[in-house]
Amino acid sequence: MDQTVYAAFKYTMYVGLRELLSGTPVGDAAREATSSTWPLLQRGWRFWPAVHVITYSVIPPRHRVLWVNSADLVWVTILSLFKSSEEDDSDTVDAS
């Protein structure tokens, strides 16, 4: 549930707000947010279940908060790289 319903909302808001704060017009930001949600959901479905398998099978309870926060830092990096790779792709297309 968390990795589907909430994550879809969270990723849509993340991308939409990121676009708006970078000066993208509202319509373009909305299109970017909706087109990015599905690929981000798929990445999240691969990342978070693996993290939680490790969380509940290997990590001692006293270290779980630190572990999940560290994994979240990695996840935010993945989100940033997703945007960066999209920009690199559009630069390549614009240059041709």
N, C-alpha and C positions, 0 to 999 in steps of 0.2 A: 504494500500500500504506500509506504513512505517513498519507495524508489520509483513509484509510477505517478500517483496523483500529485503528491506534494512536490516531487522533483520536477515534473512538467511545469508546474506553476513557478517554482523557484528559478528554473533555467530560463523560462520565458521572461520573467522579470529581470533577471541578471543581464541577459543579452539586451533587452529593451532599454533598461536604464543605462547600461554601459554605452549604448549607441547614442542615446539622448544626451548624455553628459559629454560625449565627444563631439557634439554639434550636428549630429545627423538629424534631418527633418523627421517629424513624428511618423509620417507614413512609411518612410524608408526604415526607420527603427522598428516599427511594428512588423514589417515584412521580414526583416533580418531576424527578429526574435522568433517569429513563427517558423521560419525555415531552419533555424539552428536548433530548435527544441528536440526534434527527433534524433539527429546525430548525437546530441549531448545525452539524451536518455539512453541510447544504446551504449555509449561509453560508460555511463554510470552503472548500467546493469552488469557490465563486465568488471568494473572496478570495486564497487561497494560490497557485493556478495563475497568476493575473495578476501577483502579486508575483514569482514565480519566472521568468516570461517577462521581466520587467524586469531581474531579477537577472542572468540569463545573457545578455541581449542588449544591455543599456545600461550597467550598473554595472561599473566596472573591478574586477578581482579584489581589489585591495588595499582596496576599500571595501565589499565584499560583506557582511562580517560586520556592519559598522555598519548597512548598509541593511536586512538581514534582522532585526536587533535592533530597528531603528526600526519596521519593519513589524509585528513582534511586539507592540510597545507599542500600535500602532493596533489590532491584533487583540484584545488584552486589553481595550481600551476598548470595542470592539464587544461582547465578551462581557458587560461590565458594563452596557452600554446595553440589551442583550437582557433581562437580569434587571430592570433599571429599568422598561422598557416593559411587562413582564409585571406588575409590581407596580402600575403606573399603570392598566392594564386591569382588574385585580382591584379596585382602589379605586373605579373608575367603576362596576363591577358592584355592589359592596357599597353604594354610595351610592344606587343606584336602587331 
